[in-house]
Amino acid sequence: MEDFIGPLKEAVTLVTEEKIDSIVNPGDVMNQWQGAWMTQMGIMELIQKGTSITGSILQGSTAYMVEGTILNGVFKGSIMMPSETSMFGDIVTFEMDMNADGKSANFKNIGAGVKLKNLNGTKAIKR
Protein backbone atom coordinates (compact mmCIF):
# COMPACT_ATOMS: atom_id res chain seq x y z
CA MET A 1 0.00 0.00 0.00
CA GLU A 2 2.87 2.42 0.85
CA ASP A 3 4.30 1.83 -2.65
CA PHE A 4 1.05 3.16 -4.11
CA ILE A 5 0.33 6.01 -1.65
CA GLY A 6 3.97 7.20 -1.32
CA PRO A 7 4.31 8.65 -4.85
CA LEU A 8 0.72 9.92 -4.78
CA LYS A 9 1.29 11.65 -1.42
CA GLU A 10 4.49 13.22 -2.74
CA ALA A 11 2.74 14.51 -5.88
CA VAL A 12 -0.10 16.01 -3.85
CA THR A 13 2.33 17.60 -1.40
CA LEU A 14 4.41 19.15 -4.19
CA VAL A 15 1.36 20.72 -5.83
CA THR A 16 -0.02 22.12 -2.59
CA GLU A 17 3.34 23.42 -1.41
CA GLU A 18 4.08 25.07 -4.73
CA LYS A 19 4.61 28.78 -4.24
CA ILE A 20 2.09 30.87 -6.09
CA ASP A 21 2.90 34.56 -6.50
CA SER A 22 0.09 36.70 -5.20
CA ILE A 23 -1.43 39.28 -7.45
CA VAL A 24 -0.53 42.73 -6.16
CA ASN A 25 -2.29 45.82 -7.34
CA PRO A 26 0.69 48.02 -8.34
CA GLY A 27 -1.14 51.15 -7.21
CA ASP A 28 -1.16 49.83 -3.63
CA VAL A 29 2.63 49.41 -3.47
CA MET A 30 4.21 51.99 -1.18
CA ASN A 31 5.34 55.09 -3.11
CA GLN A 32 4.45 53.52 -6.45
CA TRP A 33 3.06 56.84 -7.67
CA GLN A 34 5.96 58.98 -6.44
CA GLY A 35 8.21 60.49 -9.08
CA ALA A 36 8.14 62.36 -12.37
CA TRP A 37 5.60 61.41 -15.03
CA MET A 38 5.47 62.61 -18.65
CA THR A 39 1.96 63.66 -19.70
CA GLN A 40 0.51 65.36 -22.77
CA MET A 41 0.12 68.47 -20.66
CA GLY A 42 3.64 68.52 -19.19
CA ILE A 43 5.72 66.92 -16.47
CA MET A 44 3.75 65.74 -13.46
CA GLU A 45 5.78 65.53 -10.22
CA LEU A 46 4.12 63.50 -7.46
CA ILE A 47 5.03 62.92 -3.82
CA GLN A 48 3.31 59.98 -2.15
CA LYS A 49 3.00 59.54 1.61
CA GLY A 50 0.99 56.42 2.35
CA THR A 51 -2.23 56.81 0.41
CA SER A 52 -1.96 60.61 0.06
CA ILE A 53 -0.45 62.30 -2.97
CA THR A 54 0.55 65.91 -3.59
CA GLY A 55 2.42 67.47 -6.47
CA SER A 56 2.10 69.53 -9.59
CA ILE A 57 1.87 69.43 -13.35
CA LEU A 58 4.34 71.80 -14.94
CA GLN A 59 3.26 73.26 -18.27
CA GLY A 60 5.88 75.71 -19.49
CA SER A 61 6.43 78.05 -16.55
CA THR A 62 2.99 77.38 -15.01
CA ALA A 63 2.57 74.82 -12.23
CA TYR A 64 -0.86 73.34 -11.55
CA MET A 65 -1.23 71.92 -8.03
CA VAL A 66 -2.30 68.26 -7.77
CA GLU A 67 -3.55 66.39 -4.70
CA GLY A 68 -5.47 63.23 -4.01
CA THR A 69 -5.56 59.76 -2.51
CA ILE A 70 -5.04 56.17 -3.60
CA LEU A 71 -7.94 53.79 -3.07
CA ASN A 72 -7.85 50.25 -4.48
CA GLY A 73 -5.02 51.23 -6.82
CA VAL A 74 -6.88 54.23 -8.28
CA PHE A 75 -5.49 57.73 -7.81
CA LYS A 76 -8.48 60.02 -7.26
CA GLY A 77 -7.44 63.62 -7.18
CA SER A 78 -7.94 67.21 -8.16
CA ILE A 79 -5.99 69.90 -9.98
CA MET A 80 -6.37 73.62 -9.34
CA MET A 81 -6.76 75.33 -12.71
CA PRO A 82 -6.94 79.06 -13.50
CA SER A 83 -10.42 80.27 -14.30
CA GLU A 84 -11.78 83.11 -16.38
CA THR A 85 -14.83 83.32 -14.11
CA SER A 86 -13.23 82.97 -10.66
CA MET A 87 -10.13 84.67 -9.26
CA PHE A 88 -9.56 81.58 -7.08
CA GLY A 89 -9.53 79.14 -9.99
CA ASP A 90 -11.42 75.94 -10.66
CA ILE A 91 -10.90 72.56 -9.06
CA VAL A 92 -10.86 69.85 -11.71
CA THR A 93 -11.24 66.25 -10.55
CA PHE A 94 -9.65 63.24 -12.20
CA GLU A 95 -8.92 59.56 -11.76
CA MET A 96 -5.86 57.59 -12.84
CA ASP A 97 -5.19 53.90 -12.70
CA MET A 98 -1.76 52.33 -12.97
CA ASN A 99 -0.86 49.71 -15.52
CA ALA A 100 0.53 46.39 -14.29
CA ASP A 101 4.05 47.41 -15.37
CA GLY A 102 4.09 50.20 -12.75
CA LYS A 103 5.67 52.50 -15.35
CA SER A 104 2.56 54.00 -16.88
CA ALA A 105 -0.84 55.20 -15.74
CA ASN A 106 -4.04 56.08 -17.56
CA PHE A 107 -6.02 59.28 -17.06
CA LYS A 108 -9.76 58.74 -16.88
CA ASN A 109 -12.84 60.60 -15.72
CA ILE A 110 -11.44 64.11 -16.12
CA GLY A 111 -13.86 66.68 -14.71
CA ALA A 112 -14.63 70.08 -16.22
CA GLY A 113 -11.58 71.93 -17.49
CA VAL A 114 -10.77 72.70 -21.10
CA LYS A 115 -7.00 72.39 -20.61
CA LEU A 116 -7.32 68.91 -19.11
CA LYS A 117 -9.86 67.39 -21.49
CA ASN A 118 -7.03 66.26 -23.79
CA LEU A 119 -5.65 64.11 -20.92
CA ASN A 120 -8.80 61.97 -20.77
CA GLY A 121 -7.90 58.46 -21.87
CA THR A 122 -4.20 59.23 -22.31
CA LYS A 123 -1.21 57.68 -20.64
CA ALA A 124 1.33 59.13 -18.23
CA ILE A 125 4.78 57.53 -18.49
CA LYS A 126 7.04 57.34 -15.42
CA ARG A 127 10.48 58.82 -16.01
Summary of the structure (lengths in Angstrom):
residues: 127
radius of gyration: 22.2
end to end distance: 61.9
largest distance: 85.8
contacts: 329
relative contact order: 0.16
helix: 20%
strand: 43%
